[in-house]
Amino acid sequence: MDKIQHKQVDVGGLNLHVAEIGSGPAVLLLHGFPEIWYSWRYQLTALAEAGFHAIAPDLRGYGLSDQPSEPEKATFFDIVEDLVGLLDALGIEKGFVVGKDFGAAIAYYFDLCHPDRVKGIVTLGLPYRKPGEFAKADLAPKGFYVRHWQEPGRGLADFGRFDVKTVIRNIYTLFSRSELPVAEDGKEIMDLYDPSTPLPPWFTEDDLQMYSSLYEKSGFVFPLQVPYLCSKRDWGRLAHFRDCTVQAPCLLIMGNKDYEMKFIKSEIVKSDDPNLDMKYEIVKSDVPNLDIKYLSEGSHFVQEQFPEEVNKLLLGFLNQH
């Protein structure tokens, strides 16, 4: 961790905080929510030791990166273009893109918009969803967290009842389970948390403090805007790529105990078959060069929970392509 370098990179007048280490082929690591660059702490060092240039930005509005002037207008496309600016600023023509959670969607959309800049894609915790279909939760239970946080003001009001550290603790604890985070009528998502539940064994109090300190800086206005609130609006320029396919070689890593697995089967393929093979039923037609690997005990935060297993899969893919 001590060898990881930190700097601010100007991308079109907005500064992104970037953690980077190593030299060699570039690997861009895109976090999800409620994550930051630090969620890639185990991958950054492993990639550098294996001969790669690992780059983990705090996406705009997150962590130590700048807040955009009008966060309520922000979209996925803004983040895609930030990544172009980041690669240009670092003098990188082409690289691998690794994304977790909504960072996985950004990785795919980056390839759709700029295929000449992508060597390959690795995603964790989320399969490909076409522009306009990310966080589409119409058929999910009424109290599903995505539906709650897509309502303007609802997520902020829910979070605002607690300090930042409690919010991060609640989300990491709730979202590490295999059950969908669904609130009862009249309840909010933060109400699901049981204070007697300990942190996951792979997530320490020091980790919690790191996340909390950075979200105290950034707040939750932008993180609720992208990916949640913006997913209900016009998808603008990304909508033009809705019927395009992702041609880059891709690897999807899923934990079998990720709550997202239940959402995938109920919302996307309308099936509760536990033996469903996502490779052919969900994304193969849109991502033809896709391989999928499962970690039997993996949760939604699989790269933090099982870093050695994830690093082995990640490096195997990178070295192959």
C-alpha positions as CSV (number, residue, x, y, z in Angstrom):
1,M,0.0,0.0,0.0
2,D,2.9,2.4,0.8
3,K,4.1,2.2,-2.8
4,I,0.8,3.3,-4.3
5,Q,1.1,6.8,-5.6
6,H,-1.6,9.4,-5.5
7,K,-2.2,12.4,-7.7
8,Q,-4.9,14.7,-9.1
9,V,-5.4,14.5,-12.9
10,D,-7.2,17.2,-14.8
11,V,-9.8,15.8,-17.2
12,G,-11.6,18.7,-18.9
13,G,-11.4,21.1,-16.0
14,L,-12.4,18.5,-13.4
15,N,-9.7,16.9,-11.2
16,L,-9.8,13.2,-10.6
17,H,-8.0,11.6,-7.7
18,V,-6.0,8.7,-9.0
19,A,-4.2,5.9,-7.2
20,E,-1.6,4.1,-9.4
21,I,1.3,1.7,-9.1
22,G,3.5,-0.3,-11.5
23,S,4.6,-0.1,-15.1
24,G,3.6,-2.0,-18.2
25,P,0.2,-2.5,-19.9
26,A,-2.4,-0.2,-18.3
27,V,-5.3,-1.6,-16.3
28,L,-8.0,0.8,-15.3
29,L,-9.9,-0.2,-12.2
30,L,-13.4,1.3,-11.8
31,H,-15.2,1.1,-8.4
32,G,-18.9,0.8,-7.7
33,F,-21.0,2.1,-4.8
34,P,-20.3,2.6,-1.9
35,E,-16.7,2.1,-3.0
36,I,-13.7,4.2,-3.9
37,W,-10.2,3.6,-5.2
38,Y,-9.4,1.8,-1.9
39,S,-11.7,-1.1,-2.9
40,W,-9.0,-2.2,-5.3
41,R,-6.2,-2.2,-2.7
42,Y,-5.5,-5.9,-3.2
43,Q,-5.6,-5.7,-7.0
44,L,-3.4,-2.6,-7.3
45,T,-0.4,-4.2,-5.7
46,A,-0.9,-7.6,-7.3
47,L,-1.2,-6.1,-10.8
48,A,2.0,-4.1,-10.3
49,E,3.9,-7.1,-9.1
50,A,2.8,-9.0,-12.2
51,G,4.1,-6.3,-14.6
52,F,1.0,-4.1,-15.1
53,H,0.4,-0.4,-14.6
54,A,-2.6,-0.3,-12.3
55,I,-4.8,2.8,-12.2
56,A,-7.7,3.2,-9.8
57,P,-9.4,6.6,-9.9
58,D,-12.1,7.9,-7.6
59,L,-14.8,8.6,-10.2
60,R,-16.1,12.1,-10.4
61,G,-18.1,13.1,-7.4
62,Y,-16.6,10.2,-5.3
63,G,-13.8,10.2,-2.7
64,L,-11.1,12.8,-3.4
65,S,-12.2,13.6,-6.9
66,D,-13.9,16.9,-7.7
67,Q,-17.7,17.3,-7.6
68,P,-19.2,18.4,-10.9
69,S,-20.8,21.9,-10.8
70,E,-24.3,20.5,-11.5
71,P,-24.4,16.9,-10.1
72,E,-28.1,16.6,-10.8
73,K,-27.4,16.6,-14.5
74,A,-24.6,14.0,-14.4
75,T,-24.8,10.8,-16.4
76,F,-22.9,7.6,-17.2
77,F,-21.6,9.3,-20.3
78,D,-19.9,12.0,-18.3
79,I,-17.8,9.3,-16.5
80,V,-17.0,7.5,-19.8
81,E,-15.6,10.8,-21.2
82,D,-13.7,11.4,-17.9
83,L,-11.9,8.1,-18.6
84,V,-10.9,9.2,-22.1
85,G,-9.5,12.3,-20.6
86,L,-7.7,10.3,-17.9
87,L,-6.0,8.0,-20.4
88,D,-5.1,10.9,-22.6
89,A,-3.6,12.8,-19.6
90,L,-1.5,9.7,-18.7
91,G,-0.4,9.2,-22.3
92,I,-2.1,5.8,-22.5
93,E,-3.5,4.9,-25.9
94,K,-5.1,1.6,-25.0
95,G,-5.6,-0.5,-21.9
96,F,-7.7,-3.1,-20.0
97,V,-10.8,-1.9,-18.1
98,V,-11.9,-3.6,-14.9
99,G,-15.2,-2.6,-13.3
100,K,-17.2,-3.6,-10.2
101,D,-20.9,-3.0,-9.7
102,F,-21.9,0.1,-11.7
103,G,-18.2,0.5,-12.6
104,A,-18.9,-2.7,-14.7
105,A,-21.5,-0.8,-16.7
106,I,-19.0,2.1,-17.2
107,A,-16.4,-0.4,-18.5
108,Y,-18.9,-1.8,-21.0
109,Y,-20.1,1.6,-22.1
110,F,-16.5,2.8,-22.5
111,D,-15.9,0.0,-24.9
112,L,-19.1,0.8,-26.8
113,C,-18.1,4.4,-27.2
114,H,-14.3,4.0,-27.6
115,P,-13.5,0.4,-28.7
116,D,-10.1,1.5,-30.0
117,R,-9.0,2.3,-26.5
118,V,-9.9,-1.1,-24.9
119,K,-7.8,-4.3,-24.9
120,G,-10.2,-6.3,-22.8
121,I,-12.8,-6.0,-20.0
122,V,-13.2,-7.7,-16.7
123,T,-16.3,-7.1,-14.6
124,L,-17.3,-8.1,-11.1
125,G,-20.8,-8.4,-9.6
126,L,-22.8,-7.2,-12.6
127,P,-23.4,-8.7,-16.1
128,Y,-23.8,-6.5,-19.2
129,R,-26.9,-4.4,-19.3
130,K,-27.7,-2.3,-22.4
131,P,-27.8,1.5,-22.0
132,G,-31.2,2.3,-20.7
133,E,-31.5,-1.0,-18.8
134,F,-29.0,-0.4,-16.0
135,A,-30.8,-0.4,-12.7
136,K,-34.1,-1.2,-14.4
137,A,-36.0,-2.5,-11.5
138,D,-39.6,-2.3,-12.5
139,L,-40.2,-6.0,-11.8
140,A,-38.2,-6.1,-8.6
141,P,-40.0,-5.9,-5.2
142,K,-41.5,-2.5,-4.3
143,G,-39.0,-2.1,-1.4
144,F,-35.9,-3.1,-3.4
145,Y,-33.1,-0.6,-2.7
146,V,-32.6,0.4,-6.3
147,R,-36.3,1.5,-6.6
148,H,-36.0,3.4,-3.3
149,W,-32.8,5.3,-4.4
150,Q,-34.2,6.1,-7.8
151,E,-36.8,8.3,-6.1
152,P,-35.4,11.9,-5.9
153,G,-34.5,12.8,-2.3
154,R,-35.4,9.4,-0.8
155,G,-31.9,8.0,-0.5
156,L,-30.4,11.2,0.9
157,A,-33.2,11.5,3.5
158,D,-32.6,7.8,4.5
159,F,-28.8,8.3,4.8
160,G,-29.2,11.7,6.5
161,R,-30.6,10.1,9.6
162,F,-27.1,8.6,10.4
163,D,-23.5,9.7,10.3
164,V,-21.4,8.7,7.3
165,K,-19.6,5.9,9.1
166,T,-22.9,4.2,10.1
167,V,-24.2,4.5,6.5
168,I,-21.1,2.8,5.1
169,R,-21.2,0.1,7.8
170,N,-24.9,-0.5,7.1
171,I,-24.5,-0.9,3.4
172,Y,-21.4,-3.1,3.6
173,T,-23.1,-5.4,6.1
174,L,-26.5,-5.5,4.2
175,F,-25.0,-5.9,0.7
176,S,-22.6,-8.7,1.8
177,R,-25.6,-11.0,2.3
178,S,-27.1,-13.2,-0.4
179,E,-30.6,-11.8,0.1
180,L,-31.9,-8.9,-1.9
181,P,-32.0,-5.7,0.2
182,V,-35.7,-5.1,0.3
183,A,-37.5,-2.8,2.8
184,E,-41.0,-3.4,4.1
185,D,-43.7,-0.9,3.4
186,G,-43.2,2.2,5.4
187,K,-39.5,1.4,6.0
188,E,-36.3,2.6,4.4
189,I,-33.2,0.6,3.4
190,M,-31.2,1.7,6.4
191,D,-33.9,0.3,8.6
192,L,-32.9,-3.2,7.5
193,Y,-29.7,-3.0,9.4
194,D,-29.3,-4.9,12.7
195,P,-26.8,-3.0,15.0
196,S,-25.8,-6.3,16.5
197,T,-24.6,-7.7,13.2
198,P,-20.8,-7.5,13.0
199,L,-18.8,-6.3,10.0
200,P,-18.0,-9.0,7.4
201,P,-14.8,-10.8,8.6
202,W,-12.8,-9.5,5.6
203,F,-13.8,-5.9,6.2
204,T,-12.0,-4.3,9.1
205,E,-12.6,-1.3,11.3
206,D,-9.6,0.4,9.5
207,D,-11.2,-0.3,6.2
208,L,-14.5,1.2,7.4
209,Q,-12.6,4.3,8.6
210,M,-10.9,4.7,5.2
211,Y,-14.2,4.6,3.3
212,S,-16.0,6.8,5.9
213,S,-13.3,9.5,5.8
214,L,-13.5,9.8,2.0
215,Y,-17.3,9.8,1.9
216,E,-17.3,12.5,4.6
217,K,-15.4,14.5,2.0
218,S,-17.6,13.7,-1.0
219,G,-21.0,13.2,0.6
220,F,-23.7,11.1,-1.1
221,V,-25.3,13.6,-3.5
222,F,-23.3,12.5,-6.6
223,P,-23.1,8.8,-5.7
224,L,-26.9,8.7,-5.5
225,Q,-27.1,10.6,-8.8
226,V,-24.8,8.2,-10.6
227,P,-25.8,5.4,-10.8
228,Y,-29.3,5.6,-9.4
229,L,-31.2,8.8,-10.2
230,C,-29.6,9.3,-13.6
231,S,-30.6,5.7,-14.7
232,K,-34.3,6.9,-14.8
233,R,-33.6,9.7,-17.2
234,D,-33.0,10.1,-20.9
235,W,-29.8,8.2,-21.7
236,G,-28.7,10.7,-24.3
237,R,-25.7,9.8,-26.4
238,L,-25.4,6.4,-24.8
239,A,-28.8,5.4,-26.1
240,H,-27.3,5.4,-29.7
241,F,-25.3,2.3,-28.6
242,R,-28.2,0.3,-27.3
243,D,-28.2,-2.2,-30.1
244,C,-24.4,-2.5,-30.4
245,T,-22.4,-5.4,-29.2
246,V,-19.4,-5.4,-26.9
247,Q,-16.7,-6.9,-29.1
248,A,-13.7,-6.8,-26.7
249,P,-12.7,-10.1,-24.9
250,C,-14.6,-10.1,-21.6
251,L,-14.5,-11.9,-18.3
252,L,-17.3,-11.7,-15.8
253,I,-16.6,-12.8,-12.2
254,M,-19.6,-13.5,-10.0
255,G,-20.0,-14.7,-6.4
256,N,-22.7,-17.4,-6.1
257,K,-23.8,-15.7,-2.8
258,D,-24.0,-12.2,-4.4
259,Y,-27.5,-10.9,-3.9
260,E,-27.2,-9.7,-7.5
261,M,-27.6,-13.3,-8.6
262,K,-31.2,-13.2,-7.4
263,F,-31.9,-10.0,-9.1
264,I,-30.4,-11.3,-12.4
265,K,-32.6,-14.4,-12.3
266,S,-35.8,-12.6,-11.4
267,E,-35.5,-9.3,-13.3
268,I,-33.5,-10.1,-16.4
269,V,-34.3,-13.7,-17.4
270,K,-37.6,-14.0,-15.4
271,S,-36.5,-17.3,-13.9
272,D,-35.7,-18.7,-10.4
273,D,-33.9,-21.8,-11.8
274,P,-30.8,-22.2,-9.5
275,N,-29.0,-24.0,-12.3
276,L,-29.4,-21.2,-14.8
277,D,-26.3,-20.6,-16.9
278,M,-26.0,-16.8,-17.4
279,K,-23.5,-17.3,-20.1
280,Y,-26.1,-18.1,-22.8
281,E,-29.3,-17.0,-21.2
282,I,-28.4,-13.4,-20.4
283,V,-25.5,-11.7,-22.1
284,K,-24.0,-13.9,-24.8
285,S,-25.7,-12.2,-27.7
286,D,-24.6,-8.7,-26.5
287,V,-21.1,-9.8,-25.3
288,P,-20.1,-12.6,-27.7
289,N,-16.5,-12.9,-26.5
290,L,-17.5,-13.5,-22.9
291,D,-16.2,-16.0,-20.3
292,I,-17.8,-16.3,-16.8
293,K,-16.2,-17.5,-13.6
294,Y,-18.0,-18.2,-10.4
295,L,-16.7,-18.1,-6.8
296,S,-18.9,-20.4,-4.7
297,E,-18.8,-18.4,-1.5
298,G,-18.4,-15.0,-3.1
299,S,-20.5,-12.0,-2.1
300,H,-21.1,-8.7,-3.9
301,F,-17.7,-7.5,-2.7
302,V,-15.8,-10.4,-4.0
303,Q,-12.6,-8.6,-4.9
304,E,-12.2,-7.6,-1.2
305,Q,-13.6,-10.8,0.2
306,F,-11.4,-13.2,-1.9
307,P,-8.6,-11.1,-3.3
308,E,-6.3,-14.1,-4.1
309,E,-8.9,-15.9,-6.1
310,V,-10.0,-12.8,-7.9
311,N,-6.4,-11.8,-8.7
312,K,-5.6,-15.2,-10.1
313,L,-8.6,-14.9,-12.5
314,L,-7.8,-11.3,-13.3
315,L,-4.2,-12.0,-14.1
316,G,-5.0,-15.1,-16.1
317,F,-7.3,-13.1,-18.3
318,L,-4.9,-10.2,-18.7
319,N,-1.9,-12.4,-19.6
320,Q,-4.1,-14.3,-22.1
321,H,-5.0,-11.1,-24.0
